[in-house]
Amino acid sequence: MVVEGASAVATALEPPPPMRDAGLVEVDVRFEGAPPVMRVPKTRLDADGCKDEPLVHDAVKVDRDGRVADAIVWLEPPGGFGEQTLPPPPPLEIHDAHCQYQPRAAVTRPGGEILFFNESGTLMNVHAYRGEDSPINQAQPRGADPLRSTHVTQETGIVALRDDVHPWMHGFLVVTEATFAGVTGDKGKVTFVKVPRGRYRLHVWHAIFGEKVLELVVPQEAGSSVRYSPGSGPPPENPAELDGLW
């Protein structure tokens, strides 16, 4: 699978061997209009270990051409996922660097191991939410060994990451059985190769702009354009991230 501009975890979700009538699918995600303007969160300006780097909030990354980064994309095959057997993904690394989660958006499979790294030089807290459940809530001192967890990925769905010490910090993880999944980078694209023929549901999820679901036929349709606009979102998994930040 080729995932343009995506985080390394996307390469873990490798497609099956080439099949007859397999196709290439390119997903282009853009925002039409003026996106929300990001600023430095006011609570960051007073936080020890974070205030020395006045970085703007990373919730919205849209370039001048409207290309959207950090949109999570996956294909749901005809008839759903069934009982397919997929290899376990390699561990997914999530770094707390400069008091922001990096990557902010990621994708993995059920049962995948997550490694949380504290590289911000201050006490951090890893708190994950899956709906009303909280599979991990643990402090991570500066210089501590990585936290390892598989509890976060035991079920499919969307996992929201928080830091209770630094409330502006948000991260998101989609746990899916999809063979074809990835995250858009700065060019706003994800490209899947060797997609078996059939009718798919294309899911595109963004933490601020919400979810779009489109029908896609492979191999007839080689590309799909997904457009967000002012008023899009937020998704129910992240209803109020930007409220009161500035």
Secondary structure, 3 states (H helix, E strand, C coil): CCCCCCCHHHHHCCCCCCCCCCEEEEEEEEECCCCCCCCCCCCHHHCCCCCCCCCCCCCCCECCCCEECCCEEEEECCCCCCCCCCCCCCCEEEEEECCEEECCEEEECCCCCEEEEECCCCCEEEEEEECCEEEEEEEECCCCCCEEECHHHCCCEEEEEECCCCCCCEEEEEECCCCCEEECCCCCEEEEEEECCEEEEEEEEECCCEEEEEEEEECCCCEEEEEECCCCCCCCCCCCCCCCCC
